[in-house]
Amino acid sequence: LEGASRPSNLIRVMPARGSMRNNSSDVVVVGAGAIGAAVAWRCAQRGLSVITVDPEPERGAWHTAAGMLAPITELHYAETPLLRLNLDSLARYPSFAAELTEATGLPTGYLECGTVEIAWDGADLAALRDLHAFGTGLGLRSTLLTGRELRALEPALAAGLPGGMLAESDHQVDPRLLHAALLAGSASLGVRTVSATASVDVQGDRAVGVMLEDRTRLAAGTVVLAAGAWSRGIAGVPDSIAPRVRPVKGQTLRLRLAGAPRLAHVVRGRVKGVPIYVLPRTDGEYVVGASSEEVGFDRTPRAGAVYELLRDAQSLLPELGEAVLAQVCTGLRPGSPDNAPLVGPSGLDGLVLATGHFRNGILLSPVTADGVAELITTGALPEVLAPFLPTRLAKAVTA
């Protein structure tokens, strides 16, 4: 309507449907990690021409991530809006994974196995009971376990643990398989991935594409910034709207034991206050994680972190002392000031943000991809993502 202001969840879209002539496309996605690849796939499914740009498409946070889909056991008291988003995305996962496998013939590692949260001592058990009560009040379903029930459910766990909690709907996916399937699904729909560093090309008051390091211009109706921990440093983005994202280093281990998996569920808990989790894969691999360090963009493995992860994992599952240490992985989570994602219009026409997912990037890939594709094609961001508009942080600063 004439004279009316545009709602903050709308973006002016200038599509050039189906065109990729002269290095132009409807959408350029900066970042080909789990979020960027999922966005590219969903946009291509809607008939948009898409190019993804990433200097390291073979390595991102997805390569280190364990793949827990755990809104219940990841519950934090101050993050109930994020909980609702996590639950929404988890509900999308069965169809999301099945559709991807049907389209590509590739597995995603999605496994409905449930998660067991372990109490290491009496204090942990009391805290777990409080968290269970809090979750129950929010309508979440989980079951408290005695020490005996815990051992009956997972006999390989260490003796003497006082109890735990079973979250039957917290599952897992293999991020490496998921990412490979997303890239294959996107490629089958004509998405082109360019291995290069890109800056956002801004002309006047609008993003019109990206500029590659060799000065090649890729014109686009919409640019999606999904560069994870690197999102704040992408050149060309005005400082006033650059996403407030920082790198948080995480380290995971991949172990192998001969024979059938010793665990039927994902196991997580705290050992003397330090968080630890163990994910059993169906092929006999165990993923152990994860450290959390504020050390900038340093991705070098740290010996102390390896020791601590092995020590605490063996405290829960003693048999891991006999495992082969197959791989040490480090990655950078994109952390935001409130630990919640930044998804939606950036404040600059033509530029959409999809970053800041911190520890939930794999879990939130379906809902983020669906929401961004909806925004680009219809101009409206789905209501479920409204609490996570990038503009909320600017409002917090000025409040």
N, C-alpha and C positions, 0 to 999 in steps of 0.2 A: 504494500500500500504506500502511496506517495506520502512522504514525510515520516513514515514509521521507521524505527531503528531495527536493524537485523538482530535476531536473537543470537546470543554468543555461541550457540552450538551449530550455526549455519556457516557454510563456506561458499563463496562464489566459485563455481566450477566452470572451466572452459575446456570441455573435452574436444578431442579431434578423433573421434571414434574410429578405431581400426587402422589408423595411419601410423606407419613407422618409417615413412619416406624421409630422406635427408636427416636421419638421426632425430626424428621427432616421434613422440608417443603421447598417449593420453596421460600416462603416469610414469614418473621416474621414482623408484624407491632407493633411497640412499641407505644401504645396509642390507646384507643378504643373510642375516642370522635367522633364528627361528621366527622372530616377529616379522622381519622384512620379507622373508620367503613366504610366510603364511599370507601376508597382505598381498604380495604379488600374485599368488595363486588365486585368492578370492577375487581380486580385481580382474584377472584374466578370465575367470569363469563368467564374469558379467559382461564380457565382450570388449573390455578395454585393452588397448595395446600397452604393454608394460616393459620397461627396462629396469633392471636392478644394477646398482653400482656398489662395489665393495672392494677395497684393496686386498682383503684376505678372506674371500668367500669360503675358503676351506677351514677357517678357524675363527671361532667366536665363543661367546659364553656357552652356547649350546654344546660345544665340544667337551667342555668340562662338566656341565650340569649333569646331575644324577637322574633327573626326570621324575621327581616326586610330584604327584598330583594330590596335594594334601591340604585342602582348606581347613579341615577340622584340627589336625595335629599341628598345623601352622598358625592356629588361632592365637591372636594377641589381644589383650583387653582393649587397647585403644584403636583397633583397626576393624571395627565392625562394618564400615562401608566397603572396605577392601574384601572382607569376608564374603559379602553378598556378590561382589564381582567374581571372586574365585569360585564360588558355588555355581554361578551362572555358567562360567567357562567350563567347569568340570562336567556339568550336565550336557554340554555340547560335544564332549570328547568322544563318546562311543560312535556317534554318527560322523564326526570329523575324521576320526582315524579310519573308520570303515570306508568312507567315501574316498579317502586318499589312497587306500590300498586297492580299492576297486578300479580307480583311475590309472594307477601306475603298476599294479601287480607287486608292489614292494611292501614289506612289513613296516610297521611303525613301532613295534615293541609295546603297544598299549596292552596292559594287563590289569584286569580287575582282581587284585590280590588282597586288598585291605592293608591297613597299617596298624602295627602294635607299638604303642608308646610305653617305654619302660621307666619305672621308678627305680633309681639306684639305691635309695635309702628312705628312711621314714619321712624326712623333710620333703624329698621329691614326691613321695606318695601323697602327702598332704597337699602339696601344690597342684598335683595332677587331679586330685579330687575337687579342688576349688575350680580348676579350669573346666573340668567335666560339668560341674554345676552351672558355670557361666555359659558353656555351650548349650547345655540342655535348655537354659532359659531363652536362648536364641533359636530354639527349635532344631538343634543339631542332634544327631543320633550317634551315640557311642556307648560302650559298655565298660564299666570298671571291672578289673580282674584281680583276684587274689594271687598270691605267689604261686599257689598250687595250680590255679587255673591258667596262669601264665605259662608254667612249665608244661602243662598238658597241651596247650596250644602250640608252643614252640619248644620241644624237648631239647634242642641244641643250645638253648640259652644257658648262661651261667647259673649255677645253683645259688640259692639264697636271696634272689631278688624278691623284694617284698610285694610286688604287684605291678599293675600297669593298666592300660586302657586300650580297647580295641575300637578302631574307627573303620568299620567295614566298607565305607564308601571312599576312603582315601586310597588311591591306586598309584600306578606308575606307568611311564612311557619311556622308551629309549630315545633320548634326544638326537643321537647320531643317526639312527634309523629314520626318525621323524623328519629330520632336516633333509636327508637324502631323498626321501619320498616327496617332500615339498618342492625341492629343486626339480625333480623329475616331472612332477605334475605340472609345474609352471612351464618347464621347457616344452612339454607336449602341447601346451596352449599358446606357444609362440613367445613366451617371455625370454628375453635375452639378458644374460648376466655379463656385465663388463667388470673385469678385474682392474680397478683403478681407484685412485683417490679423486674425490669430487668436491667441488664447492658449489653452493647454491647460487644460481644466476638470478639476480634481482634487478629488474628494470622498473624504475618509477616506484610504485607502491605495490608491486606484485612479483612473486617468484615465477619465473617463466621457464625454468629448467635447471640444468646443472652444467658446470664447466669441468671437464676432465683435466688431469695434470698435463696432458699434451696439448691443451688448449682446444680440444674438440668440444663443441657445444651439443648438448642433448636437450632439445626443446621439449617441453611437456606442459599439458594443461594443469597438472597437479604434481608437486614434489612431496613425497612422504619421507620425512626424516626419521629413520629407524636404525640409527647407527649405534645403539646401545650406549656403552660407557663413553664412546667418542662423540656422542651427539652434540655436546656443548661446544666442542672445538671445531665443528664443521665450518669452514670459511664461507663467507657471504651472508650468513644469517645475522641480522642486526643484533647488537648486544642486548637491546631491550627485550627481545623475545627469545634469545638463545636459551634452550632448555637447561634448567638448573640440575644437571646430572653429574655425578662424580663416579669414578671407578672404585669398586670395592673388590679387592682380590679374594678369590676363593680357590681352594686346592682340594682335589679329590684323588682318590686312589682306586685302581682297578686290580682286584685280586682274583686268583683262580684256585679252586679246590677240585680235586678229582672226584668224580662220582656225581650223584644227583644233588641238587641244591639242598642245603641243610635247613633253609628257612622257607616257609610257605608265605610269609607276609613281609612287607617292608618293616624294618625294625628301627626305631629311633628312640632317643632318650637323652639324658644328661648324666655324665659321669663326673661326680664331684663338681657339678655346676657347669661343665663344659658340654655343649650340644654335640651329638654324634648320631649318624644314621648309617644303616647298612641296607642296600637294595640287592636282593637276589635276582639275577637274570636267569632265564630258562636254560641258557647255554652253559651254566656253571660259573659265570662271572659274578663277582660281588663288587658293587660300587660303594665306596666308603667316603663319607664327607661330613662336613666340609668346614674348612677353616674360613675365617673372615678377617681381613686385614685392610686397614686404610693406609696404603703405601703408594698411592698414585697409580701410574700405568706400569709398574713393575710386574712382570709375569714370570719371573724366574722362580723355580721351585725352592722351597725352604725346607732344609733338613729337619728342623725342629717341628714343623707342621706335619711332616710325614711320620715322625716318631709319635707325636701326640695322637694322630688319627689311628695309627696301628695299635697303640697302647689302649686307647679307649674302646676301639672296636673289639679287640680281644677280650676286654673286660666283660663285654656283653655276649660275645660269641667266641669262646676259647679256641675252637677249631681253626679260626683264622690264623692262629700262630703257625699252622702247617701250610698256609696258602702261598702260592707264588705271587710275588709282587710284579704284576704285568705292566703297569703303567702309572706314572705320576702326572697329573694334569693340573694346569693352572688356567684360570680365566678371570675376566673382570665383569662383575655384575654392575649394571647401571643403577646406582642408588639415587633417589630423589630426596629432598629435605624431609618429606613425610613418609618415605618408604612406599609410596603408591605411584602408579604409572601416570604418565603425561600423555593423554590421547585426545586428539581433536584439533581444531583450528589453532594455529600458532599465534594469530594476531596479525599475520602478514598474508594477504590473499594469495592463494595458490600454494601455500606451504602448510602441510598437516604434520603434526607430531605423533609418533608412536614409539615412545621410549620410556626410560625410568622404571622398568618393571622389576628391578632389584632381584629378589629371590624367587619371583613368580613368573618369570618370562615364559617358561615352557608351559606352565599351567594356563597362562592368560593368552596364549597364541590364538586359540579359536575365537574368543570373544573380541579380541583386538582386531583380528583380520576381518571378521564379519562387520564390526563397527566402522572401520576405516573404509571398507568397500562400500558400505551403505552411505557414508558421508560423501564420498566422491561421486557416487552415481545419483544420489537423490538430493544432496545438500544438507541432510539432517543427520546428526549423530544420534544413535539409539540412546534411549533414556538411561539404560543401565550404565553407560559410560559418562553420563553427565557429571557425577561427582569428581571425575578425574580429568576435567578440562585443564589444559596448561595454565589458563588464566587464573586459576584458584591461587597459585603461588604468588602472583603479582598482587592479588587482593590481600593476601596474608601479610605481605611486606608493608603495604600502605595502611593496613588496619591499625 
